[in-house]
Amino acid sequence: MLVSAIVCTHRLDNYPNLVEAVDSLLSQTHTEMEVIVAVDGDAKLYEKVSAHYGGNKAVKAVLLKESVGVSGARNVGVKAAKGDIIAFIDDDATAEKGWIENLLSAYREYDAAAVGGKVLPVWLGDKPDYLPEELYWLVGITHQGFAEEKVVEVRNTFGPNMSFKKEVFKKAGMFNENLGFARKGTSYIQAEEPEFALRMRRELGKGVIYNPRAVVYHKIPPAKVKVGLLLKRAFYQGYSKALLKKLSISADSVATERSYLKALLFEYIPGRLKRFYRLSELKKLLMLFACIGAVGLGFVYGYVKRA
């Protein structure tokens, strides 16, 4: 089974991380694959990638003449892909050697339309003592409470670790280019993964299979975990979910978020309150409350603005 692994990239200063990401794909235990590097609007970066991997037929670089954002870059990668399965990984992540093999095992065993896996952190600085595991989704890491530690169906997995049968794009369409991180105008709007997964479920009647054995490691620099940026991301998460709800793809597009909020309020936060006498626990509690408030504010703002 041919697998097309797509890496979207747009920053020349991230080139060393990109090379590590691509090399981790080239060293997979599953060898029937191609790697597509979708370069979003940076000709110099495209030239550098092309020169570095020019002698490797398994790597193909495609250039978008102008920056269109991650969803647009993914769509260009999908159109260039020849594989039966199309997998996605970020340009600041690396895959375990058995990543593709574990994704494929779930396709075979569960007749899946889409499979994703676990995203684990690689802290490039000190791990922040104020960031609780329940909020790891703010930095693109599989968070506490995401799913059980077994193969299970979920609405969607995170962008650094997801894959789909190519036929899914023929039936459900492409990624919504009005959603997803972009440089122009929509820099922090997200929700492209759940929006696409909801369309897939509507058209195919299937969700995403989560296989925690399919592991990707996501690099987290210190700048990404600054309190101000975390709160900004939380606000735009709420804003993005308001957009998702307005799209009315399903009867309850934000059921996953509602269920997780309930778990936070009645399980995770009460558990941490029992240990609030520890300074680190107090910091995490304060961050939890602040981010929940920011998400709620973003959701209300987005809902009213888009009304």
Order of alpha helices (4+ residues) and beta strands (2+ residues): beta-alpha-beta-alpha-beta-alpha-beta-beta-alpha-beta-beta-beta-alpha-alpha-beta-alpha-alpha-alpha-alpha
